[in-house]
Amino acid sequence: MSLFKSNGKSVKADSLPPVSILISAYNEEKVIRQRIENIKSLKYVLNKIELIIGSDCSTDKTNDILQQGSKNHPWIKIELFKSRRGKAAVLNDLAALAKNEILVFTDANSIFDEDTLKNLTSGFSSEAIGGVCGRLVLEEPEGNYEKSNKERLYWKYETILKKFEGILGILIAANGGIFAIRKKLFTKFPEKYAVTDDLFQTLAVLNQNYKFIYEYNSVAHEAVSKEVITEFKRKVRFAATNFQTIKDFKNLLLNKKILLSYAIWSHKVLRWLVPVFAILLFFSNLFLIKQGSLYYGAMILQLGFYFSVIVGFIFHKLKMSGSIFSIIYYYTITNVALLIGMFKFLAGKHAYTWDSTPR
């Protein structure tokens, strides 16, 4: 009998828990076949995998590929929806169909390492653990990749935060491309308004007094958006749905679990409010500039920062990577996206359907 290693421990193949892998797909003809083959190649007992893929009224060849895949592989179940309802509605239906007690959420464009699923499920070592998040590694895509997109750099910082939160069992937001929860803890997504699906399920698990941990050795890979504008639109969309998700779990903001509330405020809410703080800082500084050299110097620093944004924008247009200027430019447009997303949330204009990121 084969043995696999996970977290320094040997795990027998027949002791691996049965899992249901859920994927919501919309027009993913470029990646869905590769995704199926990737799951097939994992070091996991295949008859313990139930792959359920829902096509949200795809208009390309996604449905044809899924139908062929389900014919060739009995462990694949497909649902071809006739109307487009959004990812949340699709995942609600797929979760209801799942037969296994561990639900694994992933995306059509994610690629698992061969030990990923085994390492992910090994995280459920205690009944107190309700969710396990894997490590998402962002890769530079082939082709015309804009070097001004510093998402990979930001993601390294985000990964460090997730790792430490996971140690404490209070990981705030799982990676949408790779996380798992106990089926009994699954909370139906709202379908009349948009939420961020991975953040929603993470907070739902924590809200039920279970731990959510981080499994560093469970790795998935995804390509970064090729264009900064694509990443910008994605951040606007998620900024709006993030605020809505926090609204649904506002009880966690001032919770008896002080460390959990602190993590939500410090990791998420305050960071989302940075653009508001930046605007207030600028105008308050402008108002106080005549009060002394301290305020004058502070204004010079702020103007210098925004001048660097312009330089970074020029570098971006010239398809140049200007190190610190590119970082400042990316940081600023990220905060602009947060601000726009905030306005969309307040105006109730965030949609629950959207087009897939160009592959």
Buried (B, 14 or more C-beta within 10 A) or exposed (E): EEEBEBEEEEBEBEEBEBBBBBBBBBBBBBBBBEBBEBBBEBBBBEEBBBBBBBBBBBEBBBBEBBEEBBEEBEBBBBBBBEEBBBBBBBBBBBBEEBEBEBBBBBBBBBBBBEBBBBBBBBBBEEEEBBBBBBBBBBEEBEEEBBBBBBBEBBBEEBBEBBBEBBEBBBBBBBBBBBBBBBBEBBBEBBBEBBBBBBBBBBBBBBBEEBBBBBBBBBBBBBBBBBBBEBBBBBBBBBBBBBBBBBEBBEEBBEBEEEEBBEBBBEBBBEEBBBBEEBEEEBEEBEEBBEEEEEBEEBBEEBEEBEEBBEBBBEBBEEEBBBEEBBBBBBBBBBBBBBBBBBEBBEEEEBEBBBEBBEB
